[in-house]
Structures are given as structure tokens and as C-alpha cells.
């Protein structure tokens, strides 16, 4: 099982710091290549650069009142959710489908339902493992 993960190209987890401007201020974000490449994929679907996508995510997150103290973690979770939503069939794998055209509310509702089902399964597994 672990061979699938440890046999991957080490370049995937190489950390890279990129300088960018968010809200007019110069800053930097450090992420592993895997996450940079995933952000580039997400951005390209809407004709954006990764830098522009990050700026939009920052602005919209701030407008929603989210705590942005650990913005790099937020970006990693965005990448993981994007890939998970594709696996669940909620976001098309066809990269010509712009993210901005998708029904975000319907996707979020389905994601929440899927998450609750998984959480229930994890909790049952955890209880069963301790009972054994």
C-alpha cells in the first residue's frame, strides 16, 4: 500500500515560495509543488493565473469573515477539496468546464452530505477498532 505513496516523485513535495501581491501588499506563500500545480489547474479552468486565483480566494475569504492567519493551509485544503469533489463527481474532470459556471450551492450541499456520511463511517470504524 505505502509503495503507491513513497514511490512518488519527490518533486511533488518540494516546497516552493512564490512572491505575489494580495490586496496590493507584497507577500509570499510557501506550498509544495503538488499544491502549486493543483492551484494552476483550478485557475486555468477560469482563465486565471494561480496568483490571480489566490488573490480572489483571499479577498472572498476575507469578505466571508474567515480567519486567514494560516492562509497556506487554507490553500492546501482548497486543493484537496477540489480533487475530492472531482472524485465524488461533483466537479467535472473536464478542465474546459469553468469552476465559476458550476452551481456552488448544490455542490456544497452534496459535499456536506458526503462528508457527514464519511464522518459517520469513520466514527463507527473508530468505535469498532477500540471494541476489538
Buried (B, 14 or more C-beta within 10 A) or exposed (E): EEEEEEEEEEEEEEEEEBEBEBEEEEEEBEBBBBBBBBBBBBBBBBEBEBBEBBBBBBEEBEEEEEEEEEBBEBBBEBBEBBBBBEEEEBBBEEEEEEBEEBEEEEBEEBBEEBEEEEEEEEEEEEEEEEEE
